[in-house]
Every structure is written in structure tokens, then in C-alpha cells.
Amino acid sequence: MSDARTQFAACEALLNDGAVEACAVAAETLTKQYPKHARAWCLRAALAPQADIALKHAERAKALKPDLDCVRTALARALVRRAVEAGKAHSEARISLLERALAEQDDPKTWYRLGRARREAKDLAGAADAFEKCGDDARAKFWAACCRGDPSEDAPIEHLEALYDGYAGRYDAHLSDALRSQAPALVAESVRGAKARKALDCGCGTGLSGRALFDAEACLQLEGVDLSEAMCEKARATGLYEDVAKGELCPGPVSRRARMPSRRRLASHPRRAGAFLSGAAGANYDLLASSDVVPYVRRLEELFMVAAAAAAPKASFAFSVEKPLGDGDVEIGATGRFRHSVAYCEACAAKSGWTLSARRDAVLRKNCGADVHGHVLVFQRS
Ligand SMILES: C[S@@+](CC[C@H](N)C(=O)[O-])C[C@H]1O[C@@H](n2cnc3c(N)ncnc32)[C@H](O)[C@@H]1O
């Protein structure tokens, strides 16, 4: 390894150990000795005490290696930092930076980032405009529809999977501290004492809903399914579940279904990834429970249908839904979550032989400090 490389690796090691000041000194020494070391200038930019100094270092790196990703990132961060120090809100600074970048070069990824930044700043029309400029990108189409309040797009499954894979590590703490989610306890309460001999936690996440089901004596034995492998791993580690399968609850829309294994293959391999409930026909669950998962599913007919095929006669299906703000059956919010009316749930359920046996209206959780109202519904299979 060259001396410059060794010194840079030492800087990174110092940073990884949290020795920030020692790292800053080592990076300065490195740039004095090797003034053409672009990555070292980036490091100095990241550690600079003031935005102007960070920008100077980032520009130096740009002059040396303009195409390096770390150089672009260092420059963008320094510009945002300068704007924030000049009194602009962080999101505003990000937005103007992204708009400037787009004026120089049209790029779908930058339009996507701008959409996200505008959405965070609550400029929903502007966010939708930006997402619509991303080209043929399912995630961007979904977010554009969310920002326009148009519930006609399904949430892309890859997007949900990536979201929850990235969220699994901090999910439990976030759910109790920031979101103050009541959904696991409310769903479990709705079937308290059921002592189901074979139950399925649909969208089990890290296992909080499974714990609540056992606490309420809703089941004696429990399986779980979730589309995020990282969430599944957390659920498995609780030891609460007989089995936790990675899979999607029900088949998605036609475009997604085309990429899935056939129904027959799923039926012979019910534990493989894919539409789990379709493969679980005849499994005879006497309880299906789902807390805070149905808001990710747009249309519910198919969910009830596959749930009915997997359920034992007289089985219960208990779940939470978010309440629409208007009179519509299905709404979508800028959060990317669907809101379903009780009447719509009942109509979809009736098509596959489910009838509503209990309903509770409640605050399910918080979103940015505001109450999220919803319902806990229990359906009975005839
Ligand atoms: C908000 S979390 C709820 C987790 C758990 N039920 C709880 O109450 O803590 C939503 C979970 O549903 C999963 N999920 C969302 N859509 C799904 C689908 N179509 N099929 C299976 N899992 C899904 C996500 O991966 C995530 O783990």
C-alpha cells in the first residue's frame, strides 16, 4: 500500500473509532503531504468546523476529481451546510441545491431527490411534479400519486421491502417513542382470550404484534409472515413464532404477479418467498391477525379472498385500518399509506364469506405529533 493510502486508511480508522479531532489533524497532515489527494480533502470538508471552510475543501476536491461520488456528496453537503448556517431551513436549502443541479443537468435521480425534499417540506404539488419527471419508475409514480391524493397506484413491493429492511434495527424504539403505536395491543385486545390453536401474524414485523397476541391469550401457537427479511429475522429472534416466512401476504397487481411463481408452485412450496397466503390455502388458521399492515395494501378483495382460503371455518381475521379523512372508500396520504372505510372493508369481505363481528374506533398512533384515527375490525368466516 502506498504511504498516502496507508495514511488515509489510518484517518478512516480514527474516524470509525470516534477520534474526530485526531482524524482532522491526520487528514490535514495528509493533504499537506499529498495536496492532490481528493478523498482526503473530502474528509477535511466533512470535519471542517465551519461551512465556508468545508466548502473550500470540497471545491478543492472537485477541482482534482470532479467525478468521484464522495466529491459530489462532500460538495452538496457543504452547500447545504452553508445555506443552513445562513439561516435557510435544511429542507429549503436542499431544495434550492437540487433545483440548481437540475438547471445544470436533467437527471431522474435528482428529480426523485427533489420530490422527496419537497414532500418533506409539505409542498405536495411541487413534489408530485418532481416525481412525475422521474421517467418510468414505479416508486416515483407511486409517490406522485400519494402527493396528489390519488389512490390508484399500488405501493411497489420492492420499495416496502427496502423501507422495512432499512427500518428493522430501530423499529421497536421508533414505534414506542415517536409513533406511540397502539395497533399491536388494540388488535390483540380485539381477540383477547381466543386461544387460537393455529394463528398467523400477517405482516409480523419485529414481533411486537406477536408478543401482544400472546399477552392477550389470543393464541396458543403462532406463525408469522412478512415481506422484509430483516423484520423476519427480528421476529424469529423473539422465539415467539413456530415459523416466520418471508413473503408477501397476497398476490399483487398484474405487473407484479407476472414476476411471481405460479399458484400451483406456491401451493406446493408454501414457505417460499412470494404470495404467502395464496400458497397457504387449506392451512386452516383459526386466527389471522394483522396490526398496521393493511394500510400498505390498496385493494382488499384479494386479501380477504386468500385469507378465506387459508382460514378454518369460523376463523377470525382481526386487523387495523386507518380511517379516511373524507367520504371515499380508499384514500392515500402523502405518508404513502392507504386509508380504508369500514363500509369498503365490509363489502370486500362479504365477497369471500367474511362478516364483521366486532369494531372498535381508536387512535392507532401518532404521525408527526398528530393522532392517526382508525378502526380495529374483526371479521368472522362463515
Ligand atoms: C408498520 S409494520 C407493523 C409490524 C407489526 N405487525 C407491528 O404491529 O409491529 C408493517 C409491516 O408490514 C410488512 N408488510 C407491508 N406490506 C406487506 C405485505 N403486502 N405482505 C407482507 N408484509 C407486509 C412490512 O414489511 C412491515 O414489517
Ligand as a Chemical Component Dictionary entry (heavy atoms), coordinates in Angstrom:
data_LIG
# 
_chem_comp.id                   LIG 
_chem_comp.type                 NON-POLYMER 
_chem_comp.pdbx_formal_charge   0 
_chem_comp.three_letter_code    LIG 
# 
loop_
_chem_comp_atom.comp_id 
_chem_comp_atom.atom_id 
_chem_comp_atom.alt_atom_id 
_chem_comp_atom.type_symbol 
_chem_comp_atom.charge 
_chem_comp_atom.model_Cartn_x 
_chem_comp_atom.model_Cartn_y 
_chem_comp_atom.model_Cartn_z 
_chem_comp_atom.pdbx_ordinal 
LIG C1  C1  C 0  -45.883 -0.962 10.495 1  
LIG S1  S1  S 1  -45.175 -2.544 10.377 2  
LIG C2  C2  C 0  -46.189 -3.494 11.500 3  
LIG C3  C3  C 0  -45.448 -4.676 12.068 4  
LIG C4  C4  C 0  -46.175 -5.401 13.190 5  
LIG N1  N1  N 0  -47.392 -6.002 12.743 6  
LIG C5  C5  C 0  -46.422 -4.465 14.346 7  
LIG O1  O1  O 0  -47.586 -4.160 14.642 8  
LIG O2  O2  O -1 -45.430 -4.021 14.974 9  
LIG C6  C6  C 0  -45.738 -3.110 8.805  10 
LIG C7  C7  C 0  -45.097 -4.439 8.428  11 
LIG O3  O3  O 0  -45.860 -4.983 7.369  12 
LIG C8  C8  C 0  -44.989 -5.529 6.411  13 
LIG N2  N2  N 0  -45.733 -5.525 5.152  14 
LIG C9  C9  C 0  -46.230 -4.464 4.486  15 
LIG N3  N3  N 0  -46.912 -4.867 3.401  16 
LIG C10 C10 C 0  -46.853 -6.221 3.393  17 
LIG C11 C11 C 0  -47.346 -7.231 2.512  18 
LIG N4  N4  N 0  -48.063 -6.913 1.440  19 
LIG N5  N5  N 0  -47.071 -8.518 2.791  20 
LIG C12 C12 C 0  -46.336 -8.850 3.900  21 
LIG N6  N6  N 0  -45.830 -7.936 4.754  22 
LIG C13 C13 C 0  -46.098 -6.649 4.520  23 
LIG C14 C14 C 0  -43.761 -4.639 6.447  24 
LIG O4  O4  O 0  -42.621 -5.290 5.958  25 
LIG C15 C15 C 0  -43.678 -4.327 7.939  26 
LIG O5  O5  O 0  -42.861 -5.230 8.635  27 
# 
loop_
_chem_comp_bond.comp_id 
_chem_comp_bond.atom_id_1 
_chem_comp_bond.atom_id_2 
_chem_comp_bond.value_order 
_chem_comp_bond.pdbx_ordinal 
LIG C1  S1  SING 1  
LIG S1  C2  SING 2  
LIG S1  C6  SING 3  
LIG C2  C3  SING 4  
LIG C3  C4  SING 5  
LIG C4  N1  SING 6  
LIG C4  C5  SING 7  
LIG C5  O1  DOUB 8  
LIG C5  O2  SING 9  
LIG C6  C7  SING 10 
LIG C7  O3  SING 11 
LIG C7  C15 SING 12 
LIG O3  C8  SING 13 
LIG C8  N2  SING 14 
LIG C8  C14 SING 15 
LIG N2  C9  SING 16 
LIG N2  C13 SING 17 
LIG C9  N3  DOUB 18 
LIG N3  C10 SING 19 
LIG C10 C11 SING 20 
LIG C10 C13 DOUB 21 
LIG C11 N4  SING 22 
LIG C11 N5  DOUB 23 
LIG N5  C12 SING 24 
LIG C12 N6  DOUB 25 
LIG N6  C13 SING 26 
LIG C14 O4  SING 27 
LIG C14 C15 SING 28 
LIG C15 O5  SING 29 
# 
